[in-house]
């Protein structure tokens, strides 16, 4: 049958399409807190991508599966092809990035 996307990834896709946390929660029958938790993981993966961590290390840092990390990285590639696009998205989510010293 092939691999399907996780509901966590579907939540991120919905948010990237402009849906609010409340709208997503109602549509997938989850709490708004669960939706926000999924989006925070996506934000963390984006930050780790920004700083150049390899996926296996992202897995260790986040405690999530490599498959989920790779799903999020594929979304990042599709939606944020440049670092500027990624930084702008994270800034809109309230994440302030500082360059590593």
Gaussian input, Z-matrix of N, CA and C with variables (Angstrom, degrees):
# hf/3-21g

backbone

0 1
 N
 C     1     B1
 C     2     B2     1     A1
 N     3     B3     2     A2     1     D1
 C     4     B4     3     A3     2     D2
 C     5     B5     4     A4     3     D3
 N     6     B6     5     A5     4     D4
 C     7     B7     6     A6     5     D5
 C     8     B8     7     A7     6     D6
 N     9     B9     8     A8     7     D7
 C    10    B10     9     A9     8     D8
 C    11    B11    10    A10     9     D9
 N    12    B12    11    A11    10    D10
 C    13    B13    12    A12    11    D11
 C    14    B14    13    A13    12    D12
 N    15    B15    14    A14    13    D13
 C    16    B16    15    A15    14    D14
 C    17    B17    16    A16    15    D15
 N    18    B18    17    A17    16    D16
 C    19    B19    18    A18    17    D17
 C    20    B20    19    A19    18    D18
 N    21    B21    20    A20    19    D19
 C    22    B22    21    A21    20    D20
 C    23    B23    22    A22    21    D21
 N    24    B24    23    A23    22    D22
 C    25    B25    24    A24    23    D23
 C    26    B26    25    A25    24    D24
 N    27    B27    26    A26    25    D25
 C    28    B28    27    A27    26    D26
 C    29    B29    28    A28    27    D27
 N    30    B30    29    A29    28    D28
 C    31    B31    30    A30    29    D29
 C    32    B32    31    A31    30    D30
 N    33    B33    32    A32    31    D31
 C    34    B34    33    A33    32    D32
 C    35    B35    34    A34    33    D33
 N    36    B36    35    A35    34    D34
 C    37    B37    36    A36    35    D35
 C    38    B38    37    A37    36    D36
 N    39    B39    38    A38    37    D37
 C    40    B40    39    A39    38    D38
 C    41    B41    40    A40    39    D39
 N    42    B42    41    A41    40    D40
 C    43    B43    42    A42    41    D41
 C    44    B44    43    A43    42    D42
 N    45    B45    44    A44    43    D43
 C    46    B46    45    A45    44    D44
 C    47    B47    46    A46    45    D45
 N    48    B48    47    A47    46    D46
 C    49    B49    48    A48    47    D47
 C    50    B50    49    A49    48    D48
 N    51    B51    50    A50    49    D49
 C    52    B52    51    A51    50    D50
 C    53    B53    52    A52    51    D51
 N    54    B54    53    A53    52    D52
 C    55    B55    54    A54    53    D53
 C    56    B56    55    A55    54    D54
 N    57    B57    56    A56    55    D55
 C    58    B58    57    A57    56    D56
 C    59    B59    58    A58    57    D57
 N    60    B60    59    A59    58    D58
 C    61    B61    60    A60    59    D59
 C    62    B62    61    A61    60    D60
 N    63    B63    62    A62    61    D61
 C    64    B64    63    A63    62    D62
 C    65    B65    64    A64    63    D63
 N    66    B66    65    A65    64    D64
 C    67    B67    66    A66    65    D65
 C    68    B68    67    A67    66    D66
 N    69    B69    68    A68    67    D67
 C    70    B70    69    A69    68    D68
 C    71    B71    70    A70    69    D69
 N    72    B72    71    A71    70    D70
 C    73    B73    72    A72    71    D71
 C    74    B74    73    A73    72    D72
 N    75    B75    74    A74    73    D73
 C    76    B76    75    A75    74    D74
 C    77    B77    76    A76    75    D75
 N    78    B78    77    A77    76    D76
 C    79    B79    78    A78    77    D77
 C    80    B80    79    A79    78    D78
 N    81    B81    80    A80    79    D79
 C    82    B82    81    A81    80    D80
 C    83    B83    82    A82    81    D81
 N    84    B84    83    A83    82    D82
 C    85    B85    84    A84    83    D83
 C    86    B86    85    A85    84    D84
 N    87    B87    86    A86    85    D85
 C    88    B88    87    A87    86    D86
 C    89    B89    88    A88    87    D87
 N    90    B90    89    A89    88    D88
 C    91    B91    90    A90    89    D89
 C    92    B92    91    A91    90    D90
 N    93    B93    92    A92    91    D91
 C    94    B94    93    A93    92    D92
 C    95    B95    94    A94    93    D93
 N    96    B96    95    A95    94    D94
 C    97    B97    96    A96    95    D95
 C    98    B98    97    A97    96    D96
 N    99    B99    98    A98    97    D97
 C   100   B100    99    A99    98    D98
 C   101   B101   100   A100    99    D99
 N   102   B102   101   A101   100   D100
 C   103   B103   102   A102   101   D101
 C   104   B104   103   A103   102   D102
 N   105   B105   104   A104   103   D103
 C   106   B106   105   A105   104   D104
 C   107   B107   106   A106   105   D105
 N   108   B108   107   A107   106   D106
 C   109   B109   108   A108   107   D107
 C   110   B110   109   A109   108   D108
 N   111   B111   110   A110   109   D109
 C   112   B112   111   A111   110   D110
 C   113   B113   112   A112   111   D111
 N   114   B114   113   A113   112   D112
 C   115   B115   114   A114   113   D113
 C   116   B116   115   A115   114   D114
 N   117   B117   116   A116   115   D115
 C   118   B118   117   A117   116   D116
 C   119   B119   118   A118   117   D117
 N   120   B120   119   A119   118   D118
 C   121   B121   120   A120   119   D119
 C   122   B122   121   A121   120   D120
 N   123   B123   122   A122   121   D121
 C   124   B124   123   A123   122   D122
 C   125   B125   124   A124   123   D123
 N   126   B126   125   A125   124   D124
 C   127   B127   126   A126   125   D125
 C   128   B128   127   A127   126   D126
 N   129   B129   128   A128   127   D127
 C   130   B130   129   A129   128   D128
 C   131   B131   130   A130   129   D129
 N   132   B132   131   A131   130   D130
 C   133   B133   132   A132   131   D131
 C   134   B134   133   A133   132   D132
 N   135   B135   134   A134   133   D133
 C   136   B136   135   A135   134   D134
 C   137   B137   136   A136   135   D135
 N   138   B138   137   A137   136   D136
 C   139   B139   138   A138   137   D137
 C   140   B140   139   A139   138   D138
 N   141   B141   140   A140   139   D139
 C   142   B142   141   A141   140   D140
 C   143   B143   142   A142   141   D141
 N   144   B144   143   A143   142   D142
 C   145   B145   144   A144   143   D143
 C   146   B146   145   A145   144   D144
 N   147   B147   146   A146   145   D145
 C   148   B148   147   A147   146   D146
 C   149   B149   148   A148   147   D147
 N   150   B150   149   A149   148   D148
 C   151   B151   150   A150   149   D149
 C   152   B152   151   A151   150   D150
 N   153   B153   152   A152   151   D151
 C   154   B154   153   A153   152   D152
 C   155   B155   154   A154   153   D153
 N   156   B156   155   A155   154   D154
 C   157   B157   156   A156   155   D155
 C   158   B158   157   A157   156   D156
 N   159   B159   158   A158   157   D157
 C   160   B160   159   A159   158   D158
 C   161   B161   160   A160   159   D159
 N   162   B162   161   A161   160   D160
 C   163   B163   162   A162   161   D161
 C   164   B164   163   A163   162   D162
 N   165   B165   164   A164   163   D163
 C   166   B166   165   A165   164   D164
 C   167   B167   166   A166   165   D165
 N   168   B168   167   A167   166   D166
 C   169   B169   168   A168   167   D167
 C   170   B170   169   A169   168   D168
 N   171   B171   170   A170   169   D169
 C   172   B172   171   A171   170   D170
 C   173   B173   172   A172   171   D171
 N   174   B174   173   A173   172   D172
 C   175   B175   174   A174   173   D173
 C   176   B176   175   A175   174   D174
 N   177   B177   176   A176   175   D175
 C   178   B178   177   A177   176   D176
 C   179   B179   178   A178   177   D177
 N   180   B180   179   A179   178   D178
 C   181   B181   180   A180   179   D179
 C   182   B182   181   A181   180   D180
 N   183   B183   182   A182   181   D181
 C   184   B184   183   A183   182   D182
 C   185   B185   184   A184   183   D183
 N   186   B186   185   A185   184   D184
 C   187   B187   186   A186   185   D185
 C   188   B188   187   A187   186   D186
 N   189   B189   188   A188   187   D187
 C   190   B190   189   A189   188   D188
 C   191   B191   190   A190   189   D189
 N   192   B192   191   A191   190   D190
 C   193   B193   192   A192   191   D191
 C   194   B194   193   A193   192   D192
 N   195   B195   194   A194   193   D193
 C   196   B196   195   A195   194   D194
 C   197   B197   196   A196   195   D195
 N   198   B198   197   A197   196   D196
 C   199   B199   198   A198   197   D197
 C   200   B200   199   A199   198   D198
 N   201   B201   200   A200   199   D199
 C   202   B202   201   A201   200   D200
 C   203   B203   202   A202   201   D201
 N   204   B204   203   A203   202   D202
 C   205   B205   204   A204   203   D203
 C   206   B206   205   A205   204   D204
 N   207   B207   206   A206   205   D205
 C   208   B208   207   A207   206   D206
 C   209   B209   208   A208   207   D207
 N   210   B210   209   A209   208   D208
 C   211   B211   210   A210   209   D209
 C   212   B212   211   A211   210   D210
 N   213   B213   212   A212   211   D211
 C   214   B214   213   A213   212   D212
 C   215   B215   214   A214   213   D213
 N   216   B216   215   A215   214   D214
 C   217   B217   216   A216   215   D215
 C   218   B218   217   A217   216   D216
 N   219   B219   218   A218   217   D217
 C   220   B220   219   A219   218   D218
 C   221   B221   220   A220   219   D219
 N   222   B222   221   A221   220   D220
 C   223   B223   222   A222   221   D221
 C   224   B224   223   A223   222   D222
 N   225   B225   224   A224   223   D223
 C   226   B226   225   A225   224   D224
 C   227   B227   226   A226   225   D225
 N   228   B228   227   A227   226   D226
 C   229   B229   228   A228   227   D227
 C   230   B230   229   A229   228   D228
 N   231   B231   230   A230   229   D229
 C   232   B232   231   A231   230   D230
 C   233   B233   232   A232   231   D231
 N   234   B234   233   A233   232   D232
 C   235   B235   234   A234   233   D233
 C   236   B236   235   A235   234   D234
 N   237   B237   236   A236   235   D235
 C   238   B238   237   A237   236   D236
 C   239   B239   238   A238   237   D237
 N   240   B240   239   A239   238   D238
 C   241   B241   240   A240   239   D239
 C   242   B242   241   A241   240   D240
 N   243   B243   242   A242   241   D241
 C   244   B244   243   A243   242   D242
 C   245   B245   244   A244   243   D243
 N   246   B246   245   A245   244   D244
 C   247   B247   246   A246   245   D245
 C   248   B248   247   A247   246   D246
 N   249   B249   248   A248   247   D247
 C   250   B250   249   A249   248   D248
 C   251   B251   250   A250   249   D249
 N   252   B252   251   A251   250   D250
 C   253   B253   252   A252   251   D251
 C   254   B254   253   A253   252   D252
 N   255   B255   254   A254   253   D253
 C   256   B256   255   A255   254   D254
 C   257   B257   256   A256   255   D255
 N   258   B258   257   A257   256   D256
 C   259   B259   258   A258   257   D257
 C   260   B260   259   A259   258   D258
 N   261   B261   260   A260   259   D259
 C   262   B262   261   A261   260   D260
 C   263   B263   262   A262   261   D261
 N   264   B264   263   A263   262   D262
 C   265   B265   264   A264   263   D263
 C   266   B266   265   A265   264   D264
 N   267   B267   266   A266   265   D265
 C   268   B268   267   A267   266   D266
 C   269   B269   268   A268   267   D267
 N   270   B270   269   A269   268   D268
 C   271   B271   270   A270   269   D269
 C   272   B272   271   A271   270   D270
 N   273   B273   272   A272   271   D271
 C   274   B274   273   A273   272   D272
 C   275   B275   274   A274   273   D273
 N   276   B276   275   A275   274   D274
 C   277   B277   276   A276   275   D275
 C   278   B278   277   A277   276   D276
 N   279   B279   278   A278   277   D277
 C   280   B280   279   A279   278   D278
 C   281   B281   280   A280   279   D279
 N   282   B282   281   A281   280   D280
 C   283   B283   282   A282   281   D281
 C   284   B284   283   A283   282   D282
 N   285   B285   284   A284   283   D283
 C   286   B286   285   A285   284   D284
 C   287   B287   286   A286   285   D285
 N   288   B288   287   A287   286   D286
 C   289   B289   288   A288   287   D287
 C   290   B290   289   A289   288   D288
 N   291   B291   290   A290   289   D289
 C   292   B292   291   A291   290   D290
 C   293   B293   292   A292   291   D291
 N   294   B294   293   A293   292   D292
 C   295   B295   294   A294   293   D293
 C   296   B296   295   A295   294   D294
 N   297   B297   296   A296   295   D295
 C   298   B298   297   A297   296   D296
 C   299   B299   298   A298   297   D297
 N   300   B300   299   A299   298   D298
 C   301   B301   300   A300   299   D299
 C   302   B302   301   A301   300   D300

   B1=1.4434
   B2=1.5201
   B3=1.3095
   B4=1.4549
   B5=1.5124
   B6=1.3057
   B7=1.4555
   B8=1.5183
   B9=1.3040
   B10=1.4595
   B11=1.5170
   B12=1.3234
   B13=1.4593
   B14=1.5191
   B15=1.3143
   B16=1.4586
   B17=1.5206
   B18=1.3250
   B19=1.4688
   B20=1.5251
   B21=1.3325
   B22=1.4636
   B23=1.5196
   B24=1.3084
   B25=1.4629
   B26=1.5262
   B27=1.3065
   B28=1.4626
   B29=1.5273
   B30=1.3254
   B31=1.4713
   B32=1.5232
   B33=1.3192
   B34=1.4669
   B35=1.5248
   B36=1.3281
   B37=1.4714
   B38=1.5269
   B39=1.3213
   B40=1.4648
   B41=1.5306
   B42=1.3208
   B43=1.4651
   B44=1.5258
   B45=1.3210
   B46=1.4606
   B47=1.5308
   B48=1.3285
   B49=1.4645
   B50=1.5246
   B51=1.3458
   B52=1.4609
   B53=1.5140
   B54=1.3197
   B55=1.4656
   B56=1.5288
   B57=1.3112
   B58=1.4652
   B59=1.5256
   B60=1.3168
   B61=1.4625
   B62=1.5258
   B63=1.3289
   B64=1.4706
   B65=1.5322
   B66=1.3359
   B67=1.4608
   B68=1.5278
   B69=1.3128
   B70=1.4736
   B71=1.5176
   B72=1.3190
   B73=1.4691
   B74=1.5262
   B75=1.3265
   B76=1.4693
   B77=1.5275
   B78=1.3128
   B79=1.4633
   B80=1.5322
   B81=1.3411
   B82=1.4696
   B83=1.5309
   B84=1.3307
   B85=1.4646
   B86=1.5260
   B87=1.3352
   B88=1.4610
   B89=1.5271
   B90=1.2992
   B91=1.4600
   B92=1.5330
   B93=1.3233
   B94=1.4644
   B95=1.5243
   B96=1.3190
   B97=1.4630
   B98=1.5250
   B99=1.3368
   B100=1.4670
   B101=1.5273
   B102=1.3191
   B103=1.4653
   B104=1.5252
   B105=1.3246
   B106=1.4668
   B107=1.5238
   B108=1.3256
   B109=1.4647
   B110=1.5257
   B111=1.3249
   B112=1.4662
   B113=1.5249
   B114=1.3320
   B115=1.4629
   B116=1.5283
   B117=1.3325
   B118=1.4746
   B119=1.5323
   B120=1.3294
   B121=1.4619
   B122=1.5259
   B123=1.3099
   B124=1.4582
   B125=1.5262
   B126=1.3269
   B127=1.4672
   B128=1.5282
   B129=1.3296
   B130=1.4657
   B131=1.5297
   B132=1.3235
   B133=1.4656
   B134=1.5281
   B135=1.3273
   B136=1.4608
   B137=1.5302
   B138=1.3217
   B139=1.4684
   B140=1.5220
   B141=1.3209
   B142=1.4604
   B143=1.5315
   B144=1.3187
   B145=1.4768
   B146=1.5263
   B147=1.3222
   B148=1.4666
   B149=1.5301
   B150=1.3282
   B151=1.4602
   B152=1.5319
   B153=1.3320
   B154=1.4545
   B155=1.5181
   B156=1.3297
   B157=1.4678
   B158=1.5270
   B159=1.3168
   B160=1.4655
   B161=1.5376
   B162=1.3363
   B163=1.4694
   B164=1.5295
   B165=1.3383
   B166=1.4710
   B167=1.5287
   B168=1.3195
   B169=1.4568
   B170=1.5328
   B171=1.3397
   B172=1.4707
   B173=1.5228
   B174=1.3367
   B175=1.4679
   B176=1.5181
   B177=1.3187
   B178=1.4653
   B179=1.5257
   B180=1.3068
   B181=1.4733
   B182=1.5283
   B183=1.3385
   B184=1.4666
   B185=1.5238
   B186=1.3410
   B187=1.4563
   B188=1.5201
   B189=1.3394
   B190=1.4586
   B191=1.5269
   B192=1.3159
   B193=1.4570
   B194=1.5241
   B195=1.3175
   B196=1.4585
   B197=1.5358
   B198=1.3233
   B199=1.4684
   B200=1.5248
   B201=1.3294
   B202=1.4604
   B203=1.5262
   B204=1.3129
   B205=1.4719
   B206=1.5257
   B207=1.3215
   B208=1.4651
   B209=1.5259
   B210=1.3363
   B211=1.4708
   B212=1.5264
   B213=1.3260
   B214=1.4668
   B215=1.5260
   B216=1.3205
   B217=1.4628
   B218=1.5312
   B219=1.3189
   B220=1.4702
   B221=1.5281
   B222=1.3274
   B223=1.4661
   B224=1.5239
   B225=1.3211
   B226=1.4644
   B227=1.5248
   B228=1.3245
   B229=1.4668
   B230=1.5207
   B231=1.3213
   B232=1.4541
   B233=1.5332
   B234=1.3219
   B235=1.4663
   B236=1.5264
   B237=1.3200
   B238=1.4723
   B239=1.5246
   B240=1.3261
   B241=1.4627
   B242=1.5267
   B243=1.3299
   B244=1.4608
   B245=1.5202
   B246=1.3229
   B247=1.4709
   B248=1.5246
   B249=1.3345
   B250=1.4648
   B251=1.5249
   B252=1.3251
   B253=1.4647
   B254=1.5297
   B255=1.3130
   B256=1.4615
   B257=1.5275
   B258=1.3275
   B259=1.4707
   B260=1.5210
   B261=1.3208
   B262=1.4664
   B263=1.5258
   B264=1.3258
   B265=1.4586
   B266=1.5266
   B267=1.3326
   B268=1.4671
   B269=1.5244
   B270=1.3157
   B271=1.4697
   B272=1.5274
   B273=1.3183
   B274=1.4787
   B275=1.5131
   B276=1.3225
   B277=1.4743
   B278=1.5389
   B279=1.3463
   B280=1.4614
   B281=1.5132
   B282=1.3330
   B283=1.4617
   B284=1.5239
   B285=1.3206
   B286=1.4598
   B287=1.5272
   B288=1.3172
   B289=1.4612
   B290=1.5158
   B291=1.3095
   B292=1.4622
   B293=1.5063
   B294=1.3117
   B295=1.4607
   B296=1.5191
   B297=1.3336
   B298=1.4697
   B299=1.5320
   B300=1.3070
   B301=1.4674
   B302=1.4902
   A1=111.37
   A2=118.49
   A3=119.88
   A4=111.67
   A5=113.75
   A6=119.53
   A7=111.05
   A8=115.85
   A9=120.19
   A10=109.08
   A11=115.60
   A12=120.41
   A13=110.09
   A14=116.27
   A15=120.31
   A16=109.32
   A17=115.71
   A18=118.28
   A19=110.61
   A20=117.63
   A21=120.31
   A22=110.52
   A23=116.30
   A24=121.04
   A25=110.61
   A26=117.09
   A27=120.73
   A28=110.04
   A29=116.94
   A30=121.02
   A31=110.11
   A32=116.98
   A33=120.48
   A34=109.92
   A35=117.41
   A36=120.71
   A37=110.78
   A38=117.00
   A39=120.67
   A40=110.38
   A41=116.47
   A42=120.16
   A43=110.73
   A44=117.32
   A45=120.61
   A46=111.73
   A47=116.55
   A48=119.89
   A49=111.90
   A50=116.58
   A51=120.15
   A52=115.69
   A53=117.36
   A54=119.27
   A55=110.32
   A56=116.37
   A57=121.33
   A58=110.07
   A59=115.08
   A60=120.81
   A61=110.66
   A62=116.77
   A63=120.81
   A64=111.32
   A65=116.83
   A66=120.18
   A67=111.23
   A68=115.35
   A69=119.53
   A70=110.44
   A71=116.33
   A72=120.78
   A73=111.01
   A74=116.39
   A75=119.46
   A76=111.39
   A77=116.63
   A78=120.23
   A79=111.86
   A80=117.51
   A81=119.25
   A82=113.27
   A83=116.05
   A84=121.10
   A85=112.31
   A86=115.34
   A87=122.76
   A88=107.91
   A89=116.11
   A90=118.95
   A91=109.23
   A92=116.78
   A93=119.16
   A94=111.90
   A95=117.15
   A96=120.90
   A97=111.21
   A98=116.78
   A99=120.45
   A100=110.26
   A101=116.84
   A102=120.72
   A103=109.97
   A104=116.53
   A105=119.87
   A106=111.51
   A107=116.93
   A108=120.46
   A109=110.59
   A110=117.21
   A111=120.76
   A112=110.68
   A113=116.66
   A114=120.61
   A115=111.52
   A116=116.78
   A117=119.27
   A118=110.74
   A119=117.65
   A120=119.75
   A121=109.68
   A122=117.84
   A123=121.13
   A124=110.25
   A125=116.66
   A126=120.13
   A127=110.85
   A128=117.19
   A129=120.47
   A130=110.96
   A131=116.54
   A132=119.98
   A133=109.96
   A134=117.36
   A135=120.20
   A136=111.50
   A137=116.53
   A138=119.91
   A139=109.97
   A140=116.86
   A141=120.23
   A142=111.11
   A143=116.54
   A144=120.79
   A145=110.17
   A146=116.14
   A147=121.53
   A148=110.68
   A149=115.84
   A150=120.19
   A151=112.80
   A152=117.47
   A153=121.59
   A154=116.47
   A155=118.13
   A156=118.82
   A157=110.32
   A158=117.36
   A159=119.86
   A160=110.21
   A161=116.80
   A162=120.71
   A163=114.68
   A164=118.33
   A165=118.91
   A166=111.54
   A167=117.00
   A168=119.90
   A169=110.48
   A170=116.77
   A171=120.00
   A172=110.28
   A173=115.53
   A174=120.34
   A175=110.66
   A176=115.71
   A177=119.41
   A178=111.18
   A179=116.71
   A180=120.85
   A181=111.12
   A182=116.64
   A183=120.02
   A184=113.56
   A185=116.69
   A186=119.77
   A187=113.57
   A188=116.89
   A189=121.21
   A190=109.50
   A191=115.87
   A192=120.25
   A193=112.10
   A194=114.74
   A195=120.08
   A196=110.31
   A197=117.15
   A198=120.62
   A199=111.08
   A200=117.13
   A201=120.35
   A202=110.87
   A203=117.13
   A204=120.87
   A205=109.27
   A206=116.96
   A207=120.64
   A208=111.91
   A209=117.78
   A210=120.34
   A211=110.02
   A212=116.09
   A213=120.06
   A214=111.14
   A215=117.39
   A216=119.98
   A217=111.17
   A218=117.12
   A219=120.19
   A220=110.20
   A221=117.02
   A222=120.42
   A223=110.62
   A224=116.07
   A225=120.66
   A226=110.28
   A227=117.05
   A228=120.65
   A229=111.36
   A230=115.40
   A231=121.09
   A232=111.94
   A233=116.80
   A234=120.57
   A235=113.91
   A236=117.19
   A237=121.03
   A238=109.99
   A239=116.95
   A240=120.08
   A241=113.85
   A242=117.30
   A243=120.46
   A244=110.13
   A245=115.54
   A246=119.49
   A247=110.98
   A248=117.01
   A249=119.59
   A250=111.79
   A251=117.26
   A252=121.13
   A253=110.42
   A254=116.34
   A255=121.48
   A256=110.76
   A257=116.79
   A258=121.43
   A259=110.39
   A260=116.89
   A261=120.47
   A262=111.08
   A263=116.89
   A264=120.73
   A265=110.66
   A266=116.16
   A267=119.63
   A268=111.17
   A269=117.90
   A270=120.80
   A271=109.83
   A272=117.04
   A273=120.47
   A274=111.86
   A275=116.86
   A276=121.03
   A277=111.43
   A278=116.24
   A279=120.11
   A280=114.85
   A281=117.42
   A282=121.82
   A283=108.60
   A284=116.17
   A285=120.78
   A286=108.83
   A287=115.16
   A288=120.07
   A289=110.14
   A290=115.32
   A291=122.00
   A292=106.59
   A293=115.61
   A294=119.58
   A295=109.46
   A296=115.76
   A297=120.49
   A298=108.59
   A299=115.51
   A300=119.01
   A301=112.14
   D1=-23.80
   D2=-178.70
   D3=89.28
   D4=166.26
   D5=-177.37
   D6=-82.66
   D7=141.45
   D8=176.12
   D9=-112.43
   D10=161.66
   D11=177.83
   D12=-73.40
   D13=148.63
   D14=175.58
   D15=-76.36
   D16=160.21
   D17=177.38
   D18=-64.58
   D19=-25.56
   D20=176.63
   D21=-63.36
   D22=-42.17
   D23=178.96
   D24=-69.23
   D25=-37.66
   D26=177.52
   D27=-62.50
   D28=-39.59
   D29=176.53
   D30=-59.62
   D31=-44.93
   D32=-179.90
   D33=-62.79
   D34=-44.29
   D35=178.01
   D36=-57.99
   D37=-43.15
   D38=179.21
   D39=-61.95
   D40=-43.97
   D41=179.86
   D42=-64.77
   D43=-40.98
   D44=179.62
   D45=-67.30
   D46=-23.70
   D47=177.52
   D48=-82.08
   D49=-4.06
   D50=175.31
   D51=109.05
   D52=1.05
   D53=179.42
   D54=-74.51
   D55=145.71
   D56=177.43
   D57=-81.50
   D58=164.53
   D59=176.67
   D60=-55.55
   D61=-45.00
   D62=-179.03
   D63=-61.98
   D64=-43.23
   D65=179.66
   D66=-63.26
   D67=-43.96
   D68=179.62
   D69=-63.29
   D70=-46.29
   D71=-178.63
   D72=-57.80
   D73=-44.35
   D74=179.08
   D75=-64.55
   D76=-40.99
   D77=-175.64
   D78=-68.48
   D79=-37.55
   D80=-175.48
   D81=-103.33
   D82=5.00
   D83=177.64
   D84=60.45
   D85=44.56
   D86=174.70
   D87=-120.21
   D88=166.46
   D89=174.54
   D90=-79.22
   D91=154.07
   D92=174.44
   D93=-57.54
   D94=-33.33
   D95=179.09
   D96=-63.79
   D97=-40.31
   D98=178.18
   D99=-65.31
   D100=-42.01
   D101=178.02
   D102=-60.72
   D103=-46.87
   D104=179.34
   D105=-62.03
   D106=-35.38
   D107=177.98
   D108=-63.77
   D109=-42.03
   D110=177.79
   D111=-63.08
   D112=-40.78
   D113=-179.25
   D114=-69.60
   D115=-33.95
   D116=177.10
   D117=-66.61
   D118=-36.97
   D119=175.63
   D120=-62.13
   D121=-44.52
   D122=177.90
   D123=-58.78
   D124=-43.88
   D125=177.00
   D126=-58.72
   D127=-42.99
   D128=-179.86
   D129=-62.95
   D130=-42.21
   D131=178.06
   D132=-62.55
   D133=-40.11
   D134=178.39
   D135=-63.37
   D136=-41.72
   D137=178.54
   D138=-63.66
   D139=-44.33
   D140=179.49
   D141=-64.27
   D142=-36.67
   D143=175.55
   D144=-63.99
   D145=-44.04
   D146=179.72
   D147=-55.64
   D148=-40.66
   D149=-178.52
   D150=-88.24
   D151=4.18
   D152=170.51
   D153=81.12
   D154=20.85
   D155=177.86
   D156=-70.94
   D157=140.14
   D158=176.13
   D159=-72.23
   D160=153.81
   D161=-176.74
   D162=-54.15
   D163=-39.34
   D164=-178.93
   D165=-64.80
   D166=-34.88
   D167=176.43
   D168=-72.87
   D169=-35.73
   D170=174.57
   D171=-57.92
   D172=-40.63
   D173=178.51
   D174=-59.39
   D175=-44.72
   D176=-179.74
   D177=-66.40
   D178=-41.88
   D179=-177.41
   D180=-66.58
   D181=-42.66
   D182=-175.28
   D183=-87.21
   D184=-24.56
   D185=-176.40
   D186=79.60
   D187=12.46
   D188=179.42
   D189=-106.69
   D190=165.37
   D191=-175.74
   D192=-67.93
   D193=153.85
   D194=176.70
   D195=-61.99
   D196=-35.74
   D197=178.88
   D198=-60.53
   D199=-44.00
   D200=179.03
   D201=-67.31
   D202=-41.83
   D203=177.28
   D204=-58.26
   D205=-45.37
   D206=-179.35
   D207=-65.55
   D208=-35.75
   D209=174.91
   D210=-61.34
   D211=-45.19
   D212=-179.96
   D213=-66.16
   D214=-38.17
   D215=178.00
   D216=-65.70
   D217=-36.15
   D218=176.77
   D219=-64.90
   D220=-40.55
   D221=175.46
   D222=-62.16
   D223=-41.69
   D224=-179.93
   D225=-61.70
   D226=-43.99
   D227=178.63
   D228=-60.06
   D229=-42.31
   D230=-176.80
   D231=-71.09
   D232=-41.66
   D233=-173.29
   D234=-94.67
   D235=-24.24
   D236=-176.31
   D237=-132.52
   D238=74.09
   D239=-175.86
   D240=-68.57
   D241=-19.02
   D242=179.21
   D243=-120.61
   D244=157.72
   D245=176.24
   D246=-62.19
   D247=-35.65
   D248=179.18
   D249=-61.54
   D250=-42.19
   D251=178.07
   D252=-63.69
   D253=-41.04
   D254=179.12
   D255=-64.85
   D256=-46.01
   D257=-179.77
   D258=-63.21
   D259=-41.16
   D260=179.75
   D261=-63.18
   D262=-44.43
   D263=178.10
   D264=-60.25
   D265=-48.68
   D266=-178.96
   D267=-63.05
   D268=-38.70
   D269=177.64
   D270=-61.37
   D271=-40.91
   D272=177.54
   D273=-66.09
   D274=-23.31
   D275=177.59
   D276=-90.34
   D277=1.38
   D278=177.75
   D279=89.72
   D280=12.78
   D281=-179.81
   D282=-96.40
   D283=122.37
   D284=177.14
   D285=-102.07
   D286=120.20
   D287=-178.91
   D288=-95.38
   D289=137.03
   D290=173.96
   D291=-119.45
   D292=141.34
   D293=176.49
   D294=-67.83
   D295=138.53
   D296=175.82
   D297=-67.52
   D298=144.34
   D299=-178.36
   D300=-92.84

